[in-house]
Amino acid sequence: MAEAASDLVMNQGEELLGSPWTPDADVAAERLKRKQRLAASLRIFGKFGFDEGVAGHITVRDPEHTDHFWVNPMGRSFKQMRVSDLLKVDHEGTVVEGEGLLNGAAFAIHSRIHAQHPDVVAAAHSHSVYGKAWSSLGRKLDPLTQDACAFYDDHAVFEDYTGVVLDLAEGDRIAGALGENKAVILQNHGLLTVGKSVDEACWWFVTMERSCQAQLMAEAVGTPKPIPDAMAKHTGAQVGSTLAGWFSFQPLYDVIVAEQPELLD
């Protein structure tokens, strides 16, 4: 019964996601929706302990000015983020709307990802504990669990660490390493995930962080048995789709808005 229900959800993907947004639609409504999901995602990161001082950022492309993105201001806690706090930034690094400090690393990384990958609507990065621990190994995740299969053949490793990313050329290299994948492990740094919505990018980060935790724990106590290649690919198609990422985020959004409605201010 559960498997049949899962298939039903997957088959109703277009209905669940709704029609793809187009420039002919209500720009203001779409912009507000993206900003609300962005503020909620930052609160979720704060709730899950993904904050580390002033490090970490999530961005979403503006639906009208596609060479602009919205981002959290540097120095404001994820736990206190509101829609009204967000900054709108162009690809030259100019804050064109909002008040606050622009994180130089956020600009260097995210502007290049959005520029190189026009299909990417949102990107998420933070210095989460298990993500940065796993990144020190310089390895891809193995398909040890059903959840980890979302990243099978769909993530990369950026193998060169050169300090805080403030150079646009370094951002270009990270964007290149990401390729067409949903995630890239930044060696000695942390995780970065992307999606066709803020919902998707946030969920991929949450579940990738937990997959890093699971593999670190498994390898600490024994020799894990990975899921075979064919089954890992099959499972990845089930749990790693755009729909699966978007849908998995919805309960997190509902809970954080119910708990912290002021985030929508």
LOMARTOR-145159 format. One record per residue (C-alpha): x negated, y, z; residue number from 0. Coordinates in Angstrom, 2 decimals. Each point is the difference from the previous one (the first is absolute). Layout:
# residues N
<x->X&y->Y&z->Z&resi->NUM>
...
//
This chain:
# residues 265
<x->0.00&y->0.00&z->0.00&resi->0>
<x->-2.80&y->2.43&z->0.92&resi->1>
<x->-1.82&y->-0.77&z->-3.25&resi->2>
<x->3.20&y->0.58&z->-1.99&resi->3>
<x->0.52&y->3.32&z->1.77&resi->4>
<x->-3.56&y->1.04&z->-0.83&resi->5>
<x->0.55&y->-0.84&z->-3.66&resi->6>
<x->3.20&y->2.05&z->0.04&resi->7>
<x->-1.87&y->3.02&z->1.32&resi->8>
<x->-2.68&y->-0.35&z->-2.65&resi->9>
<x->2.61&y->-0.34&z->-2.76&resi->10>
<x->1.76&y->3.15&z->1.14&resi->11>
<x->-3.21&y->2.02&z->-0.14&resi->12>
<x->1.15&y->2.72&z->-2.37&resi->13>
<x->3.20&y->0.53&z->1.98&resi->14>
<x->-1.92&y->0.25&z->3.28&resi->15>
<x->-2.64&y->2.37&z->-1.30&resi->16>
<x->2.47&y->2.03&z->-2.01&resi->17>
<x->-0.66&y->1.47&z->-3.41&resi->18>
<x->-3.56&y->1.25&z->-0.51&resi->19>
<x->-0.28&y->3.70&z->0.77&resi->20>
<x->-0.34&y->2.21&z->-3.09&resi->21>
<x->-0.74&y->3.73&z->-0.33&resi->22>
<x->3.62&y->0.48&z->-1.10&resi->23>
<x->1.19&y->-1.03&z->3.47&resi->24>
<x->0.29&y->2.27&z->3.05&resi->25>
<x->-3.61&y->1.05&z->0.62&resi->26>
<x->0.68&y->1.60&z->3.38&resi->27>
<x->1.78&y->-3.10&z->1.29&resi->28>
<x->-2.77&y->-2.30&z->-1.18&resi->29>
<x->-2.67&y->2.25&z->1.51&resi->30>
<x->1.78&y->0.04&z->3.37&resi->31>
<x->0.38&y->-3.77&z->-0.08&resi->32>
<x->-3.72&y->-0.49&z->-0.67&resi->33>
<x->-0.95&y->2.44&z->2.77&resi->34>
<x->2.32&y->-1.70&z->2.49&resi->35>
<x->-1.49&y->-3.40&z->-0.81&resi->36>
<x->-3.50&y->1.50&z->0.30&resi->37>
<x->0.66&y->1.52&z->3.43&resi->38>
<x->1.59&y->-3.27&z->1.14&resi->39>
<x->-2.97&y->-2.02&z->-1.27&resi->40>
<x->-2.40&y->2.19&z->1.95&resi->41>
<x->2.10&y->-0.50&z->3.14&resi->42>
<x->-0.07&y->-3.75&z->-0.62&resi->43>
<x->-3.79&y->0.13&z->-0.31&resi->44>
<x->-0.11&y->1.84&z->3.32&resi->45>
<x->2.36&y->-2.48&z->1.65&resi->46>
<x->-2.10&y->-2.94&z->-1.18&resi->47>
<x->-3.26&y->1.57&z->1.19&resi->48>
<x->-1.49&y->0.67&z->-3.41&resi->49>
<x->-1.17&y->3.48&z->1.07&resi->50>
<x->-3.65&y->0.70&z->0.84&resi->51>
<x->-0.56&y->3.63&z->0.91&resi->52>
<x->0.62&y->2.11&z->-3.11&resi->53>
<x->-0.74&y->-2.84&z->-2.45&resi->54>
<x->2.61&y->-1.43&z->-2.34&resi->55>
<x->2.41&y->1.31&z->-2.58&resi->56>
<x->3.00&y->-0.98&z->-2.10&resi->57>
<x->0.95&y->1.84&z->-3.18&resi->58>
<x->2.94&y->0.06&z->-2.38&resi->59>
<x->0.08&y->1.50&z->-3.48&resi->60>
<x->2.36&y->2.94&z->-0.48&resi->61>
<x->2.80&y->-1.03&z->-2.38&resi->62>
<x->-0.01&y->3.29&z->-1.92&resi->63>
<x->-3.62&y->1.12&z->0.07&resi->64>
<x->-1.62&y->-3.38&z->-0.53&resi->65>
<x->-3.53&y->1.41&z->0.40&resi->66>
<x->0.93&y->0.98&z->3.58&resi->67>
<x->0.42&y->-2.23&z->3.03&resi->68>
<x->1.34&y->0.29&z->3.54&resi->69>
<x->-2.29&y->-0.94&z->2.89&resi->70>
<x->-0.19&y->0.23&z->3.78&resi->71>
<x->-1.97&y->2.97&z->1.36&resi->72>
<x->-3.29&y->-0.80&z->1.71&resi->73>
<x->0.10&y->0.22&z->3.77&resi->74>
<x->3.69&y->-0.68&z->0.53&resi->75>
<x->0.74&y->-3.34&z->1.61&resi->76>
<x->1.71&y->-2.67&z->-2.07&resi->77>
<x->2.28&y->-0.43&z->3.01&resi->78>
<x->1.28&y->3.58&z->-0.27&resi->79>
<x->0.27&y->0.40&z->-3.78&resi->80>
<x->3.09&y->1.71&z->-1.43&resi->81>
<x->1.15&y->0.64&z->-3.55&resi->82>
<x->-0.61&y->3.73&z->0.55&resi->83>
<x->-3.67&y->-0.66&z->0.90&resi->84>
<x->-0.93&y->-1.51&z->-3.38&resi->85>
<x->-2.32&y->1.75&z->-2.44&resi->86>
<x->0.42&y->0.18&z->-3.75&resi->87>
<x->-3.41&y->-0.08&z->-1.72&resi->88>
<x->-1.05&y->0.24&z->-3.63&resi->89>
<x->-2.77&y->-2.02&z->-1.60&resi->90>
<x->-2.39&y->2.94&z->0.39&resi->91>
<x->0.31&y->-0.14&z->3.78&resi->92>
<x->2.22&y->3.05&z->0.46&resi->93>
<x->2.74&y->-0.18&z->2.62&resi->94>
<x->2.96&y->1.46&z->-1.88&resi->95>
<x->2.65&y->-0.62&z->2.66&resi->96>
<x->-0.10&y->-0.52&z->3.76&resi->97>
<x->-2.33&y->1.09&z->2.76&resi->98>
<x->-2.88&y->-1.93&z->1.48&resi->99>
<x->-3.42&y->-1.43&z->-0.78&resi->100>
<x->-0.56&y->-2.19&z->-3.04&resi->101>
<x->-2.08&y->-3.07&z->0.81&resi->102>
<x->-2.95&y->0.06&z->-2.40&resi->103>
<x->-0.17&y->-3.79&z->-0.20&resi->104>
<x->3.74&y->-0.18&z->-0.69&resi->105>
<x->-0.44&y->2.34&z->-2.94&resi->106>
<x->-3.14&y->-1.69&z->-1.34&resi->107>
<x->1.57&y->-3.46&z->0.06&resi->108>
<x->3.68&y->0.56&z->-0.70&resi->109>
<x->-0.31&y->2.67&z->-2.69&resi->110>
<x->-2.16&y->-2.37&z->-2.05&resi->111>
<x->2.33&y->-2.96&z->0.54&resi->112>
<x->3.03&y->2.02&z->-1.07&resi->113>
<x->-1.93&y->1.40&z->-2.98&resi->114>
<x->-1.34&y->-3.36&z->-1.22&resi->115>
<x->3.15&y->-2.01&z->0.69&resi->116>
<x->3.13&y->1.84&z->-1.20&resi->117>
<x->2.15&y->-2.99&z->1.02&resi->118>
<x->-1.06&y->0.38&z->3.65&resi->119>
<x->2.57&y->2.07&z->1.89&resi->120>
<x->-1.48&y->-0.41&z->3.49&resi->121>
<x->-3.25&y->-1.04&z->1.68&resi->122>
<x->-0.78&y->-0.80&z->3.63&resi->123>
<x->-3.28&y->-0.21&z->1.92&resi->124>
<x->-0.97&y->-0.01&z->3.65&resi->125>
<x->-2.68&y->-1.33&z->2.31&resi->126>
<x->2.09&y->-2.80&z->1.47&resi->127>
<x->-1.88&y->-2.37&z->2.31&resi->128>
<x->0.35&y->-3.30&z->-1.84&resi->129>
<x->-0.30&y->1.57&z->-3.43&resi->130>
<x->-3.30&y->1.65&z->0.79&resi->131>
<x->-1.26&y->-3.12&z->1.78&resi->132>
<x->0.80&y->-2.11&z->-3.05&resi->133>
<x->-1.49&y->2.62&z->-2.34&resi->134>
<x->-3.40&y->-0.45&z->1.65&resi->135>
<x->-0.16&y->-3.51&z->-1.49&resi->136>
<x->0.18&y->1.27&z->-3.58&resi->137>
<x->2.42&y->-2.78&z->-0.99&resi->138>
<x->3.44&y->-0.32&z->-1.47&resi->139>
<x->2.74&y->-1.53&z->2.10&resi->140>
<x->0.64&y->-3.70&z->-0.50&resi->141>
<x->3.52&y->-1.39&z->-0.56&resi->142>
<x->0.23&y->-1.45&z->3.51&resi->143>
<x->3.64&y->0.91&z->0.61&resi->144>
<x->3.16&y->0.70&z->-1.94&resi->145>
<x->-0.33&y->3.71&z->0.76&resi->146>
<x->-3.63&y->0.15&z->-1.14&resi->147>
<x->1.06&y->-1.41&z->-3.38&resi->148>
<x->1.44&y->3.45&z->-0.80&resi->149>
<x->-3.61&y->1.02&z->-0.62&resi->150>
<x->-1.21&y->-3.10&z->-1.84&resi->151>
<x->-1.66&y->1.12&z->-3.25&resi->152>
<x->1.40&y->3.45&z->0.78&resi->153>
<x->-2.65&y->1.78&z->2.07&resi->154>
<x->-3.62&y->1.00&z->-0.41&resi->155>
<x->-3.05&y->0.88&z->2.08&resi->156>
<x->-1.85&y->3.31&z->-0.33&resi->157>
<x->-3.43&y->-1.27&z->0.96&resi->158>
<x->-1.97&y->3.21&z->0.50&resi->159>
<x->0.16&y->2.11&z->3.17&resi->160>
<x->-1.50&y->3.48&z->-0.30&resi->161>
<x->1.48&y->1.82&z->3.00&resi->162>
<x->3.14&y->2.11&z->0.31&resi->163>
<x->1.58&y->0.34&z->-3.44&resi->164>
<x->-0.15&y->3.71&z->-0.85&resi->165>
<x->-1.34&y->-0.23&z->-3.55&resi->166>
<x->2.49&y->-0.22&z->-2.87&resi->167>
<x->-2.38&y->-2.33&z->-1.83&resi->168>
<x->0.28&y->-2.43&z->2.91&resi->169>
<x->3.77&y->0.30&z->-0.18&resi->170>
<x->-0.21&y->-0.86&z->-3.69&resi->171>
<x->-2.01&y->-3.12&z->0.82&resi->172>
<x->2.55&y->-1.11&z->2.59&resi->173>
<x->2.84&y->0.59&z->-2.46&resi->174>
<x->-1.93&y->-2.04&z->-2.56&resi->175>
<x->-0.56&y->-2.84&z->2.46&resi->176>
<x->3.72&y->-0.05&z->0.81&resi->177>
<x->0.79&y->-0.69&z->-3.65&resi->178>
<x->3.51&y->-1.36&z->-0.52&resi->179>
<x->0.11&y->-1.57&z->3.47&resi->180>
<x->2.26&y->0.92&z->2.90&resi->181>
<x->-2.89&y->0.33&z->2.46&resi->182>
<x->-3.73&y->0.46&z->0.36&resi->183>
<x->-2.18&y->-0.84&z->2.99&resi->184>
<x->-2.48&y->2.83&z->0.55&resi->185>
<x->-3.09&y->-1.75&z->1.35&resi->186>
<x->-1.02&y->1.15&z->3.52&resi->187>
<x->2.95&y->2.42&z->-0.10&resi->188>
<x->3.50&y->-1.47&z->-0.13&resi->189>
<x->3.00&y->-0.76&z->-2.19&resi->190>
<x->1.75&y->1.98&z->-2.73&resi->191>
<x->3.32&y->-1.01&z->-1.53&resi->192>
<x->2.15&y->1.46&z->-2.76&resi->193>
<x->3.52&y->-0.38&z->-1.32&resi->194>
<x->2.72&y->1.31&z->-2.26&resi->195>
<x->1.63&y->1.50&z->3.10&resi->196>
<x->-1.11&y->1.13&z->3.44&resi->197>
<x->2.03&y->-2.91&z->1.33&resi->198>
<x->-2.08&y->-2.50&z->-1.95&resi->199>
<x->-3.40&y->1.54&z->0.74&resi->200>
<x->0.76&y->0.17&z->3.73&resi->201>
<x->1.20&y->-3.60&z->0.18&resi->202>
<x->-3.02&y->-1.33&z->-1.86&resi->203>
<x->-2.24&y->1.72&z->2.53&resi->204>
<x->1.92&y->-1.39&z->2.98&resi->205>
<x->-0.02&y->-3.58&z->-1.28&resi->206>
<x->-3.59&y->0.20&z->-1.26&resi->207>
<x->-1.18&y->1.17&z->3.42&resi->208>
<x->1.80&y->-2.96&z->1.59&resi->209>
<x->-1.45&y->-2.37&z->-2.58&resi->210>
<x->-3.48&y->1.22&z->0.93&resi->211>
<x->0.83&y->-0.62&z->3.65&resi->212>
<x->1.29&y->-3.50&z->-0.75&resi->213>
<x->-3.10&y->-0.98&z->-2.00&resi->214>
<x->-2.39&y->1.40&z->2.61&resi->215>
<x->1.81&y->-1.98&z->2.70&resi->216>
<x->0.12&y->-3.19&z->-2.08&resi->217>
<x->-3.70&y->0.13&z->-0.88&resi->218>
<x->-0.88&y->0.69&z->3.64&resi->219>
<x->1.42&y->-3.34&z->1.12&resi->220>
<x->-0.64&y->-2.31&z->-2.92&resi->221>
<x->-0.13&y->-0.51&z->-3.75&resi->222>
<x->3.26&y->1.15&z->-1.57&resi->223>
<x->1.56&y->-1.96&z->-2.86&resi->224>
<x->0.99&y->2.37&z->-2.82&resi->225>
<x->3.13&y->-0.43&z->-2.08&resi->226>
<x->-0.93&y->-1.60&z->-3.35&resi->227>
<x->-0.39&y->2.30&z->-2.99&resi->228>
<x->3.19&y->-0.88&z->-1.88&resi->229>
<x->2.19&y->0.24&z->3.08&resi->230>
<x->-1.69&y->3.23&z->1.11&resi->231>
<x->0.81&y->1.56&z->-3.37&resi->232>
<x->3.58&y->-1.27&z->0.17&resi->233>
<x->0.46&y->1.36&z->3.51&resi->234>
<x->-1.65&y->3.28&z->-0.95&resi->235>
<x->2.62&y->0.50&z->-2.70&resi->236>
<x->2.68&y->-0.45&z->2.66&resi->237>
<x->-1.36&y->2.15&z->2.82&resi->238>
<x->-2.25&y->2.41&z->-1.88&resi->239>
<x->2.38&y->1.67&z->-2.46&resi->240>
<x->0.93&y->3.67&z->-0.02&resi->241>
<x->3.46&y->-0.96&z->1.23&resi->242>
<x->-1.37&y->-2.13&z->2.83&resi->243>
<x->-2.21&y->2.87&z->1.18&resi->244>
<x->2.81&y->2.55&z->-0.17&resi->245>
<x->2.57&y->-2.28&z->1.63&resi->246>
<x->-2.28&y->-1.03&z->2.87&resi->247>
<x->-0.48&y->3.66&z->0.93&resi->248>
<x->3.71&y->0.77&z->0.43&resi->249>
<x->0.41&y->-1.44&z->3.54&resi->250>
<x->-3.10&y->1.91&z->1.13&resi->251>
<x->1.47&y->3.22&z->-1.41&resi->252>
<x->3.38&y->-0.56&z->1.62&resi->253>
<x->-1.53&y->-0.67&z->3.42&resi->254>
<x->-2.45&y->2.92&z->0.00&resi->255>
<x->2.69&y->2.49&z->-1.10&resi->256>
<x->2.38&y->-1.31&z->2.67&resi->257>
<x->-2.71&y->0.22&z->2.68&resi->258>
<x->-1.54&y->3.29&z->-1.14&resi->259>
<x->2.57&y->1.96&z->-2.07&resi->260>
<x->-1.98&y->3.24&z->0.43&resi->261>
<x->-2.46&y->-1.28&z->-2.62&resi->262>
<x->2.55&y->1.10&z->-2.62&resi->263>
<x->-0.21&y->3.66&z->1.10&resi->264>
//
